Amino acid sequence: MSSDRTYHHGDLRRAVLATALDVIRTEGPAALSLRDLARRAGVSHAAPAHHFKDRTGLLTAIATEGYVLFADALADAPDLRERGVRYVRFAAEHPAHFQVMFQPELHRIDDPDLIAAKVRATVELRAGVDGLPSGGGDDARLTGVAAWSLAHGFATLLLSGNLSGAVGDRDPEEVFRTLTGLFFHRTHPTDAPGE
């Protein structure tokens, strides 16, 4: 591989990340190797290690980027139901990030950038539950866990192809909206359906 080839990527870090996301999307995180990524991205063998140090560093960067994108996707959602819809949409649009984000054994959980991104995403997730009348305390926490479980479970089943029979040709986001109505009922005339 010529050294000229390694400098034609305007952003080596981005090129390696993009290639890693493609590998994860098609083969899963276990298929990642820095040497193979360098070959696929057309960069020197040292380029991935230079930017990420090791495989765990690369997966940490992917998780961090995922949480930032995730928080952006959830921001300004009008209610809990729409936060859930955006959760499902995020998983469908960013399946590689989604696979890595929720597997803490794959990344450095003490990485400051990752921690900050996770905190921001958590704040956005909790904002959807804050307005629900749950009694506070443990009840509010459990309501949040229930909402998260529904969105995460649906997204995971959707990505793994386990909902293809149940969803069929219907829009998965609309199916999810219907599901939320089964669990989160109106509590006030001004609340959105499903809250």
N, C-alpha and C positions, 0 to 999 in steps of 0.2 A: 504494500500500500504506500503510495507516495505521500510525502509530507504535505505537498500542495493540496491534496484532496481533503486533508483534515482542516484546512483553513478556509474552505469554500462555504462552510456553514457559518452564516452570520452570527449565530448564537449556538455554540457547541453544547452548552448546558441544555438549552431548549430542544436541540436535535436529539440528544440522548434521552431526555424525558419523553419526547413524543414517540420515539422508538420503543421505549420501555412500556408506555401506555398501550401501544399496538400489541406488544407481546402479551401483556397481562390480559387485554381484551380477548385475544384469540386463544391463548394457551394457559393463562392463569399466572399468578405471582411466582409459583414454584419454578416456572420455566425461565425466570430471569437469571442471567449471568452477565457480569460486566464485560467479559471478553466477547460474548456473543452480541451484546448490544453495540459494542464498538464496531464490530464487523458489519452489523445490519445498518448502523447509522453512517458508516463510511468514515469513521474517525479513527485516530490512533488508539491502540490498546490502552494507553495511559489516560485518555481523555475522560472516560467515565469516573475513574478513580480520582482524577484531579478535581473534578467538580463535586463528587459525592463521597469520596474516600473508599466506600465499600457498598455492597449490595444493600445493607441495612440503611445506610445513608441515603441511597437512591429511593428506597421505599419510604423513608421518612419524608423526603422531599415531595414524593407523590401524595402521601397522606396529608401533608401540610397544604399543598396546593388544592387538594380535594376539599379540605375543610374550609378554605377561603372561598372557593367556588360555591360550596354548599351554603355557607352563611349568606353569600350574595344572593343565592337563589331563594332563600327563605325570607330575606329582608322585605319588609313592607307588605307581607301577605296580610290580607284583611282579617283573617280569622283562623281558627285551628284547622278547619277542614281544608282551606287553601294552603296552609303550611304543609299539610299531609300530601296534598296533590303535588306541590312543588318538590317535596321529598321524593315522591315516586318519579316525577319528571327528571329530577337530578340523577337518580340512579339509572334511568333509561338513557340519558344523554351522556353520562360519565361512568359507564360500567367499570372501567379499570380503576378509577379513583375509588369508587364505591367498594370494590373488592378489597382494596388495601386499607382504607380508612378504619374499618371496623374489625381489623385483625391486629390488635396492639402488639402481638408477638413478632410482627414483621418489621416494626419500626422502633426508633428510640423514643420511648414515651417521655423522657426527660428533656427532649429537645425544646428549647425556648420558643422557637417559631411554631412548632407543632402545638405546644401548650396554648399559645396565644390564639392560634387559629381554632383550636377545639373550644376554647372558652367563648370565643365570638359565636361559633356555631351553636353552642349550648344555650347562650343567651337568646339567640333567634328561635331555637326550638321551644324554649320555656315561655317565650312571649305569647305563643299561641294558647298556652294553658292558663296563663295568669288571670285572664278574664272569666274563667269558668267558675261557677259556684260549687266548689268542692269541699268546703268546710275548712280549708287551710291545713297546715301541718302535714301529717302523713297522707291524708286524703288527697291533697294537692299533688304531692309527690307521686302517689299511685296513679292519679289521673294522667299525669305526664308520662309515666311508664306505660300505661295502657295505650295512650295515643301514639307514643313512639313505637311500641310493639306492633301496632296495627300497620303503621306506615312502613316500618322497616321489614316486617314480615311480608307484606304485600310486595314491596319492591324486590326483596330477595327471591321470592317465589316467581315473580315476573321475569327477572333476569335469568333465572335458572331454567326457564321454559316450563315450569310446573303449572302455570295458569293458562296455558294456551287453550286447553279444552274449555275451561270455565269462562275465560274472557272472549275467546273466539275472535270475531272481527270487530268487536266493540273497542272503543277508545279506553285504554287502561285507566286513564285519569277519570273518566266518567264512571267507570266501574268502581274505582276507589271512592269517589264522592258518594255513590250509592251505599257502599259498605259503611262509611262513616255515619250515615244516617241510621244504620241499624244499632250503633253503639252510643252515639252522642246525640241525644235528643234536645229539642228546644227547651230552654228553661225560662226564657223571657221573650215576649212578643217581638222585640227588636233584634234578638240574636239571629244570626244566620242559621239556616238549616244545618243540622249536624253538630251544632255546638252544645 
